[in-house]
Amino acid sequence: MTTPPSAAVPARRGFGLLDGCALLLMVLGALNWAAVGLLGHDFVALLFGGHTQLTRAVYLLIGLAGMYGLSFAFRCYHPF
């Protein structure tokens, strides 16, 4: 005999496109910072030029993805 799912447990939903893009940017940003710390190489600056507007835009997107990533914790954490 199986028990029906409890109504108190919220249904899990998968990641959307925005979630996946944010996660990808966060991982790439983390790998870039690891390269800066370990090797002294900034791959974003290497790929897009020193301190150009494009480099700043990439850093901004990675930072926004990190801030958006904070919402993962609040959406996925269910204390009860």
N, C-alpha and C positions, 0 to 999 in steps of 0.2 A: 504494500500500500504506500503510495507516495503522498506527500503532503503538499498542498498548494503553496505557492510562494506567498510570503507575508506581504501585506499591503504596506507595512511600515518600512520595508527595505526598498529604497529607491532603485529604479531600473538603471543599469549601467548603459551609458551611451558611448559610442566610439569617438575617436578623435575626428574632428572635421578638418577641412583643408587649412584653415587658419591655424589650428592647433599643430598640425603637421609641419607647416612652414615655420612657425615659431620654434618648435622643437629642433628643427634642422638648423635654424640660425643660432640657437643657443648652443648646440653641440659644436658648430663651426667656430663660434666665438670662444668657447671654452678651449678648443684645440689651438686656436690662435694664441690665446693667453698662455697656454702651456708651452707653446713654441717660444713665446717672448721670454718666459721665465727660465726655461731650460736651455734654449739655444741662442737667445738674444735676437731672434728674427721675427719680425712682424710681417706675416704673410699677406695680410690685407693691404698694408702699405706697399709691399712688394708687387702685388697684383694690380693695384689701382693707382699707383704713384704715391709719392711722399705724403704731403698734406694737401691733397686736392679736394675739391668739393665732392667728388665721387667717393673718395675714401671716407670723408666725414659722413656722407649719406649712408655708407655701409655700416660704419660704427653706430650711427643713429638707429638704423634698422635692427642691428644686433641688440642694442640697449633696449629698444622698445619691445623686442621679442622676449628679452629677459624679464621685463616688467609684466608683460602679458603672461609669461610663464608662472609668475606668482599665483595667478588665478587657478592654475592646475591644482595647487595644494588645497585651495578652498573648495574647488569643485569635486575633488576626489576624496577628500577627508570626511569621513562620516564617523564621529566619535561613538555613536550609539547603534 
